[in-house]
Amino acid sequence: MASTEFPKPTVMPVSRVQQILALTKESELMAEMAKFEDAIYEAGDPLLRLLRLDVRSNDVANLLDHMTSVERWRERTTRWYGLATCFVSHCKSDHFIVKREKGISDFDREAYQKRLLAGFLGLETWLEGLVKSVDSRVNLCKKLLGLEEGTNN
């Protein structure tokens, strides 16, 4: 396959769990969230375009090609989803908890956590849906091709 199938984003975010866990400052965390989101939208654009296509067709070769192209994205989308989940958990770590001090209410502490988590929770939810969309599209193609018998996807 052509190397352009999985384009490299121009913005390079963290791509490993250990890099996420090394983030200890709110400014670093928020900067990485922005880069992560930008990179996903940029690198994932070919997949998003594939998922917008109407695949109801009798052309077996095109349908098989489409199914294969979409399926090739599953590993990548689950990786992104896993990283987003890691970000969500890391936001709840001791690095980002506001300590109980006089003048800081529980509401203030919770609001701070929610502010840190909001973007990552949104990305995690979207990416979970993207993984499901990949699976759904592959299953639809299998059904249209009459290949759904005996599969467990």
N, C-alpha and C positions, 0 to 999 in steps of 0.2 A: 504494500500500500504506500501511497505517497506520504512523505514526511509532513505535509501540510494538514493531514487529517487531525492531528493534535497540535495546533499552533501554540507556540510559547507566548505567554503574555508579555507585554512590554514592561509591566510592573511585576516585580518578583517578590511575592509575599513569602512568609514562612511556609515551609512545605513538609515539616517534620514535627512530630510531637515534642521532641526534646527542645526544639526552638520555641515552641509555644510555652513550655514549662519554664524556660529561661526568662520570659518576660515578667518583670517585677514592678514596673512603673506603669501607672495608668496611661500616660502619654504614649508609651511604647505600644501598649495593648491596643489603644484606639487607632494608632497609626497602622498597625498590622491588620486590624479589622478592615480599615478602608482599602488597604492594598489587596487583602484577601478577596474582598468583594469585587473590586475592579478586575482582578486577575481571573476570577471565576466567570464573570460576565464576558470578558474578552476571549478567554480560552474556550469557553463553553458555547460561544456563538454558533459554531457549526452544528452542535447538537441541538440547540434551540431551533435552528432553521429546519433541521430534519424533523423535529417533533411537530412543527407547524404544517408539515405536508399532509395532504389528504392521500392516504395510501390505498383507498378502495379502488382496486384495479384488478384486471385479469392478466396483466403482464407478469408472469411468474418470475422471469429473470430480474426485472426491476424491483419486484417485491422482495425477493431474496437478497438482492444487493442492499436495499433499504434496511431490511431486518438486520443484516450483518453489520452495516454501518452504525446503526443505533446500539446494537449489543456491544460493540467495541468500546462504547463510552461507559459501560456499567462500572468497570473497575475504577475509572477516573472519578466518576460521580460519587461512588461510595467512599473513595479516599477523601474527597472534599467534605463529604458529610461527616466522616470520622474526625477530620480536623476541626470542623465547626463544633462538633460535640465536645472535643477536647478544649476548645476555647471557652465554651459555656461552663464546663466544670472548673477550669482554671480561674475564671472570673469569681468563682465562689471560694477560692483558696485564701489562705491567711495573708497572702500578699495584698489582697484587695478588700479586706474587711476593715471597716471603720471601728476602731476600738471604742468601748464604752467609756465615755468621759463626761464630766459635768458639762451641761449645755448641749450635748448631742443626744437627741432623742432616738428612740427605736425607729420612729418614722424616718428620720434623717438617714439612719444607717441602712434601712430597707430601700429608701429612694436611691441612695448611692449604688447599691447592688443592682437595682433594676436598671439604672442608667447604664451601667457597665454591660449588663446582660442583654439589653434590648436588641442591639444590632446583631449579636451573635445568635440569639434565639430566632430572630427573623431569618437569618441565613441558614441556620440548622433546619428550620421548618421548610424553607424553600428547597433546600438540597434533598431533604427526605422525600419531598414530593417529586423532585427531579428523578431520583432513583426509581420511584414508583412509576413515573411516566416512561422511563426506559423499559422497565419490565412489562408494563401494560402495552407499549407499542410492539415489543417483540412478541408478546402473546397474541396480539391482534393479527400480526403478520402470520404467525403460525396458524391461527384459526382460518385466515383467508386462504392460506396455502393448503389447508387440510392436514397440517402437521401437529396439531395439538394433542393427538392421542399419545398417551404414554409419557407426557412431559410433566415435570413437577415445578415449573416456573410460576 
